[in-house]
């Protein structure tokens, strides 16, 4: 388990990808908690960079692009986690199990402070007057390392082809967000959207996650809103909805303990290995800190 100090957005995303690669190559599972050294906007993989200027409160904040799908997140008064797990691990035996375990453990953890959160269910989605989530699309957002090739098949980064799903998306997980779903009118901010398994408090989303799958491993990362940010004043956090101020350090300690209990594991606190650090540094400089990734990736 890693508990990292606040860092730049590009570094945070680079470390997550380095841990995903390590999970695939070495079969190593890693739970990581981290924060951001300054208020930072992270864009979903398929979002247009220009859309960020439609959100006036965050325009002065630096932006980074995630490797996962979903809406933009303002990382400020929040806690971010990531979980990199190799294929074959019990957590990824079922498509939605990782979401359920992480989010349900968070809900149980929050009860320690008398905070009664709940999961967003398909029943809620069907009765959601805002219509942000179609009932047939109940699910969280997953990005696979695939693109639509000229032949009409899904093609992975290593050239492996797979069948195009009936929905017309390259991703075959229910509720995925892909480039083809982008014009559908989803809110810009992740926490203004709804997906099956999101964590709600007082009817407001306070935690959500997204996944990236690649051959051999899965990365799931997500954000928990602890309190309202000046850079996203329309979003309430736990503090505004419950009146409880929970520090990131206290939440990490309690949440990690709850997860260890549920999964029957014992976390081994550690630091980023030298190999992972070198790989993260390369990904930071060559990808996540590059304008070509942040500003252009969502096009097409």
C-alpha positions as CSV (number, residue, x, y, z in Angstrom):
1,X,0.0,0.0,0.0
2,X,1.3,3.4,-0.9
3,X,0.3,6.7,0.8
4,X,1.9,9.4,-1.3
5,X,2.4,13.1,-0.5
6,X,0.6,15.7,-2.7
7,X,2.1,15.9,-6.1
8,X,1.5,17.4,-9.6
9,X,-1.3,16.0,-11.7
10,X,1.0,14.7,-14.4
11,X,3.0,12.8,-11.8
12,X,0.0,11.3,-10.1
13,X,-1.3,10.0,-13.4
14,X,2.1,8.7,-14.4
15,X,2.4,6.7,-11.2
16,X,-1.0,5.1,-11.7
17,X,0.0,3.9,-15.1
18,X,3.4,2.7,-13.9
19,X,1.6,0.6,-11.2
20,X,-0.8,-0.7,-13.9
21,X,2.1,-1.9,-16.0
22,X,3.7,-3.5,-12.9
23,X,0.5,-5.3,-12.1
24,X,0.5,-6.8,-15.6
25,X,4.2,-7.6,-15.8
26,X,4.8,-8.8,-12.2
27,X,1.3,-9.8,-11.0
28,X,1.6,-7.3,-8.2
29,X,-1.5,-5.6,-6.7
30,X,-1.1,-2.1,-5.3
31,X,-3.5,0.1,-3.4
32,X,-2.5,3.8,-3.5
33,X,-3.8,6.9,-1.8
34,X,-2.7,10.3,-2.9
35,X,-3.6,14.0,-3.2
36,X,-2.7,16.9,-5.4
37,X,-0.2,19.7,-4.7
38,X,-2.6,22.4,-6.1
39,X,-6.2,22.4,-7.3
40,X,-6.0,20.5,-10.6
41,X,-8.6,19.5,-13.2
42,X,-8.3,16.0,-14.5
43,X,-10.1,15.3,-17.9
44,X,-11.5,12.0,-18.9
45,X,-9.7,10.2,-21.7
46,X,-12.4,11.1,-24.3
47,X,-13.2,14.7,-23.2
48,X,-12.3,17.7,-25.4
49,X,-9.8,19.9,-23.8
50,X,-11.6,23.0,-25.1
51,X,-14.6,22.0,-23.0
52,X,-12.8,22.9,-19.8
53,X,-13.2,26.6,-20.6
54,X,-16.9,26.2,-20.3
55,X,-16.3,25.7,-16.6
56,X,-15.4,29.1,-15.4
57,X,-14.5,28.4,-11.8
58,X,-11.6,26.0,-12.8
59,X,-10.1,27.8,-15.8
60,X,-7.1,29.1,-13.8
61,X,-6.3,25.6,-12.5
62,X,-3.8,23.4,-14.3
63,X,-5.3,20.4,-16.2
64,X,-4.2,16.9,-16.8
65,X,-5.8,14.1,-18.8
66,X,-6.5,10.7,-17.3
67,X,-6.0,7.4,-19.0
68,X,-9.5,6.4,-17.9
69,X,-12.9,7.5,-19.2
70,X,-15.6,9.6,-17.5
71,X,-16.1,13.3,-16.7
72,X,-13.7,15.9,-15.4
73,X,-12.8,16.0,-11.7
74,X,-11.6,18.9,-9.7
75,X,-9.0,17.6,-7.3
76,X,-8.8,19.9,-4.4
77,X,-10.5,19.2,-1.1
78,X,-10.7,15.5,-1.8
79,X,-8.9,12.1,-1.6
80,X,-7.9,10.1,-4.6
81,X,-7.2,6.4,-4.6
82,X,-6.0,3.9,-7.2
83,X,-6.0,0.1,-7.3
84,X,-3.9,-1.7,-9.8
85,X,-4.7,-5.4,-9.9
86,X,-3.4,-8.3,-12.2
87,X,-5.9,-10.4,-14.2
88,X,-6.9,-13.5,-12.2
89,X,-7.1,-11.7,-8.9
90,X,-10.4,-12.3,-7.1
91,X,-11.2,-8.6,-7.2
92,X,-11.5,-8.7,-11.0
93,X,-13.2,-12.0,-11.3
94,X,-16.5,-10.2,-12.0
95,X,-16.8,-7.0,-14.0
96,X,-18.4,-4.9,-11.3
97,X,-16.8,-6.5,-8.2
98,X,-14.0,-4.0,-7.9
99,X,-16.4,-1.1,-7.9
100,X,-18.7,-2.7,-5.3
101,X,-15.9,-3.7,-2.9
102,X,-14.2,-0.2,-3.0
103,X,-17.4,1.8,-2.8
104,X,-19.2,-0.4,-0.3
105,X,-16.1,-0.4,2.0
106,X,-16.1,3.4,1.7
107,X,-19.8,3.6,2.8
108,X,-19.0,1.3,5.8
109,X,-16.0,3.4,6.7
110,X,-18.0,6.7,6.7
111,X,-20.4,5.2,9.2
112,X,-17.5,5.6,11.7
113,X,-18.2,9.3,11.6
114,X,-22.0,8.9,11.5
115,X,-22.1,9.6,7.8
116,X,-24.8,7.6,6.1
117,X,-23.9,7.3,2.4
118,X,-25.4,4.9,-0.2
119,X,-24.8,3.3,-3.6
120,X,-26.6,4.7,-6.7
121,X,-28.7,1.8,-8.0
122,X,-30.4,0.9,-11.2
123,X,-33.7,1.6,-9.5
124,X,-32.6,5.1,-8.8
125,X,-31.3,5.5,-12.4
126,X,-34.7,4.5,-13.8
127,X,-36.4,7.1,-11.6
128,X,-33.8,9.9,-12.1
129,X,-35.7,12.8,-13.5
130,X,-32.5,14.4,-14.8
131,X,-31.9,11.4,-17.1
132,X,-28.2,11.5,-16.7
133,X,-27.9,7.7,-16.8
134,X,-30.2,5.7,-19.0
135,X,-31.6,2.6,-17.3
136,X,-30.0,0.3,-19.9
137,X,-26.6,1.9,-19.3
138,X,-26.3,1.3,-15.5
139,X,-22.6,1.0,-15.0
140,X,-19.4,2.7,-14.3
141,X,-17.1,4.0,-17.0
142,X,-14.3,1.7,-18.3
143,X,-11.7,2.4,-20.9
144,X,-10.0,-0.5,-22.6
145,X,-6.7,-0.2,-24.6
146,X,-8.6,-0.5,-27.9
147,X,-9.4,1.7,-30.8
148,X,-11.7,1.2,-33.7
149,X,-9.7,0.2,-36.7
150,X,-10.5,0.9,-40.4
151,X,-11.8,-2.6,-40.7
152,X,-14.6,-1.9,-38.1
153,X,-13.0,-4.0,-35.4
154,X,-11.7,-3.0,-32.0
155,X,-7.9,-3.0,-32.1
156,X,-5.7,-2.9,-29.1
157,X,-2.5,-1.0,-28.7
158,X,-0.5,-4.1,-29.6
159,X,-2.6,-4.7,-32.7
160,X,-4.8,-7.4,-31.4
161,X,-8.3,-7.2,-33.0
162,X,-11.6,-7.9,-31.2
163,X,-15.2,-7.8,-32.2
164,X,-17.1,-4.5,-32.3
165,X,-19.9,-4.7,-29.7
166,X,-23.5,-4.5,-30.6
167,X,-23.7,-1.0,-29.1
168,X,-21.2,0.3,-31.6
169,X,-18.6,0.9,-28.9
170,X,-15.1,-0.6,-28.8
171,X,-15.6,-1.2,-25.0
172,X,-17.8,-4.1,-24.1
173,X,-18.5,-3.2,-20.4
174,X,-22.0,-1.9,-19.7
175,X,-22.1,1.9,-19.1
176,X,-18.8,2.7,-20.7
177,X,-18.1,6.1,-22.0
178,X,-16.3,6.2,-25.4
179,X,-15.6,8.8,-28.1
180,X,-18.9,7.8,-29.7
181,X,-20.9,8.6,-26.6
182,X,-19.3,12.0,-26.1
183,X,-22.0,14.1,-28.0
184,X,-24.7,12.7,-25.8
185,X,-24.9,15.7,-23.5
186,X,-23.3,14.3,-20.4
187,X,-22.3,17.0,-17.8
188,X,-18.7,18.1,-18.0
189,X,-17.9,17.3,-14.4
190,X,-17.8,13.7,-13.2
191,X,-19.6,14.6,-10.0
192,X,-22.6,16.0,-11.9
193,X,-23.0,12.6,-13.6
194,X,-24.5,9.3,-12.3
195,X,-23.4,5.8,-12.8
196,X,-24.4,2.5,-11.1
197,X,-22.3,2.1,-8.0
198,X,-21.5,5.8,-7.4
199,X,-21.6,6.8,-3.7
200,X,-24.3,9.3,-2.8
201,X,-24.8,11.4,0.3
202,X,-28.0,13.3,0.7
203,X,-28.8,12.7,-2.9
204,X,-25.4,14.1,-4.0
205,X,-22.5,12.2,-5.5
206,X,-19.5,12.3,-3.2
207,X,-17.4,9.4,-4.7
208,X,-17.0,7.8,-8.1
209,X,-14.5,5.7,-9.9
210,X,-13.4,4.8,-13.4
211,X,-11.4,1.9,-14.8
212,X,-8.8,1.3,-17.4
213,X,-8.2,-2.3,-18.5
214,X,-5.3,-3.6,-20.5
215,X,-3.9,-7.0,-21.2
216,X,-3.0,-8.6,-17.9
217,X,-4.2,-6.0,-15.5
218,X,-6.9,-3.4,-14.5
219,X,-6.5,0.0,-13.0
220,X,-9.3,1.6,-11.0
221,X,-9.0,5.0,-9.6
222,X,-11.5,7.4,-8.0
223,X,-12.1,10.5,-5.9
224,X,-13.9,11.2,-2.7
225,X,-15.1,14.7,-2.2
226,X,-14.3,15.8,1.4
227,X,-15.5,19.4,1.1
228,X,-16.5,22.0,-1.5
229,X,-13.7,23.5,-3.6
230,X,-13.7,27.1,-4.7
231,X,-12.7,25.8,-8.1
232,X,-16.0,23.7,-8.3
233,X,-18.4,25.6,-6.0
234,X,-21.4,23.7,-7.4
235,X,-20.2,20.4,-5.9
236,X,-20.9,19.7,-2.2
237,X,-18.6,17.4,-0.4
238,X,-19.0,15.3,2.8
239,X,-18.6,18.3,5.0
240,X,-21.5,20.3,3.4
241,X,-23.8,17.3,3.2
242,X,-23.2,15.9,6.7
243,X,-21.6,18.6,8.7
244,X,-18.6,16.3,9.4
245,X,-15.0,17.4,8.7
246,X,-13.0,14.3,7.8
247,X,-9.3,14.7,7.1
248,X,-7.7,12.8,4.3
249,X,-5.2,11.1,6.7
250,X,-8.0,9.9,9.0
251,X,-10.1,8.6,6.0
252,X,-7.0,6.7,4.6
253,X,-6.4,5.0,7.9
254,X,-10.0,3.9,8.5
255,X,-10.7,3.0,4.8
256,X,-7.5,0.9,4.4
257,X,-8.4,-1.0,7.6
258,X,-11.9,-1.6,6.4
259,X,-10.7,-2.9,3.0
260,X,-8.2,-5.1,4.7
261,X,-11.0,-6.6,6.8
262,X,-13.3,-7.2,3.9
263,X,-10.6,-8.7,1.7
264,X,-8.9,-10.6,4.5
265,X,-5.5,-9.2,3.6
266,X,-2.8,-7.3,5.5
267,X,-1.5,-4.3,3.8
268,X,2.3,-3.8,3.6
269,X,3.0,0.0,3.7
270,X,5.7,0.8,1.2
271,X,7.3,3.4,-1.0
272,X,7.3,3.5,-4.8
273,X,10.1,1.1,-6.0
274,X,13.0,2.6,-7.9
275,X,11.9,0.8,-11.1
276,X,8.3,2.1,-10.8
277,X,9.7,5.6,-10.0
278,X,11.9,5.6,-13.2
279,X,8.9,4.4,-15.3
280,X,6.7,7.0,-13.8
281,X,9.2,9.7,-14.5
282,X,9.4,8.6,-18.2
283,X,5.6,8.6,-18.4
284,X,5.3,12.0,-16.7
285,X,7.8,13.7,-19.1
286,X,6.8,11.8,-22.3
287,X,3.0,11.6,-21.9
288,X,1.1,13.2,-19.0
289,X,3.0,16.5,-18.9
290,X,2.9,16.8,-22.7
291,X,0.5,19.2,-24.3
292,X,0.0,16.7,-27.1
293,X,-1.6,14.3,-24.6
294,X,-3.5,16.8,-22.5
295,X,-4.9,19.0,-25.3
296,X,-5.3,16.8,-28.2
297,X,-6.0,13.2,-27.0
298,X,-9.8,13.6,-26.8
299,X,-10.2,14.5,-30.5
300,X,-11.5,12.2,-33.1
